[in-house]
Amino acid sequence: SRGLRDVYKRQVQKGLEDKVYFAGKQENIRRYLSAMDVFLFPSVFEGVPFALIEAQANGLTCVMSEAVSEEAVVFPERVRRLSLDRDNIQWAAAVMAMSSMNREAADLIKKRLSDTHFNIETEAKRLKDLYYHTR
């Protein structure tokens, strides 16, 4: 919301102006994800956040709150979950630790994603097989 964005912008004006960019609504998310080292997702509540899944598919390591559904974790070895009760220093340390991990090759990530339930072709085949085996 606009009110919340204004609150964040005021906080950024306390010495972080050159480090924070408010991109607004974007169509080409891949361009932003490709520029990142780590995807930080300290959400208070989420069901299955597609933004987190997109970040993992793009090869990013992720730091997320424990409030986020476990179903959103596609690559457990590339995700760090933290309690929202942890302080800023612990969150920053997790981000720094995850940023040191190298990105996996795009082909490997694509292959591993095709084995999950987030791939439409894989799920369509599973549904077709299920349908034909139960007839």
N, C-alpha and C positions, 0 to 999 in steps of 0.2 A: 504494500500500500504506500501511497505517497507520504503519509505521516511518518511511517517507519523509515522510509528512504531518507527523509529529512533528518531524522535522529541520527542515522548512520553517517550521513554527510557531515553533520556537526562534529561527530566523534573523530572522523577522518581529518578534520581541519586542525586537529591537535598534533600536527607534526607528521602526518602520514600522507599528505596530499600527493607526493611524488611516488607513492607505493600502491595506491588504491585507485582503481578505475571503475566507475559505474557505467557499465556498458548498456544498460537498458534492455529492452526486448530485442532479441537477436534471432535471425533466421539460420545463420550458418554457425551452429554451435561447435562443429568439428574444428573450425579455425581457432576458436578460443581454447578448446581442450588440447589441441596440438601445441599450444604455446605454454601449457602448464607443466609443472614438475610433479605436483601432488594435487589431488582433488580433496578439499576439506569440506566435510558435510556434518556440521554439528547440530543436526536437527533435533527439535524437541519431540516431534512425532512424525513418522512417515509410515505409510503402508509399504508399497514397493515402489521406491522412487526411480523413475526411468532415467533421471539425470545421473544418478550414481551408476546405473548399469551402462549408460553411454560412456561415462568416464572410464570405466573398466575396459569396455570394448575398444576404447581409443588407446589403451595401453598404460593408463595412469595408475599409479599406486594411490590408494585412498585412505583417508583417516575419517572415520564416521562415528557418530554417537551410538551408544548401545540402544538408543530408542528406535533406531532404524531397523526395520524387519530384516531378519537373517536371510530371507528369500532374495534380497537384493545383492547378496554377496556371490559373485560368479567365480572369482579367483581368491579364495580365502588367504592364500599366502601373500597376496598383494594388498590386503585390506587390514587396517588396524582399527579396532573398535575401542572406544573410550567412554567412560561414564561422564555425563555432563557435570558431575560433582567434582571432577578433576579440575585443577586450576589451570590458568593460561600457560604457565611454564610447562606443565606436563603435556598439554595439547601441542605447544610449539615444539617440544622435544620429539613428540610422535611424528609431526610433520617433517622435521629435519631428518629423522631416522628413515622415514619412508621415501624421502626425496633422494636418498643415497642409493636406492635400488635402481638398477638399470631397467629400462623399458624392454618388455619382451618384443620379439619380432612380430610385426603385424600379421604375418601368415599364421604364426603359432596361436595368437589370440583369436583370429578368425576360426581356426580349426577347433580350438577349445570352446568357443561360443557355439559352434554348430552342434556340439554335444549337449548343450543345455536346453532348457525349456524356453529360452528367449529367442530361439531361431525359428522363424515361421516355417521354413522348409522342413526342418526336422520334426516339428510338431504336426505339420500336415501329414507327413509320412506316418508318424505314430498313430494319428487318428485314423488314417486310411487302413493301416494294418489292424488296428483294434476293431474297426467296423467289419472288415472282411473275415476276421477270425471269430467274431461273435454271431455271425449270420447262421 
